[in-house]
Amino acid sequence: MKSFRYYFSILLVFLALTVTSCEVIGDIFKAGMWTAFIGIILIVFFVLWLVRKMRGPRM
């Protein structure tokens, strides 16, 4: 039973995050194509920057 609660909690968090992100993307596209394009590019660069920071300096 404890395992079920753990997976159920993870599922709820996952659904909450994905629904929220879908609403945000929908609102961005309602604002206009260029706004959506710039927003998506900024998010991709931010994620790439975070990945580089987490990996540390390269030799």
Beta strands, then each sheet from edge to edge (+ up, - down):
end
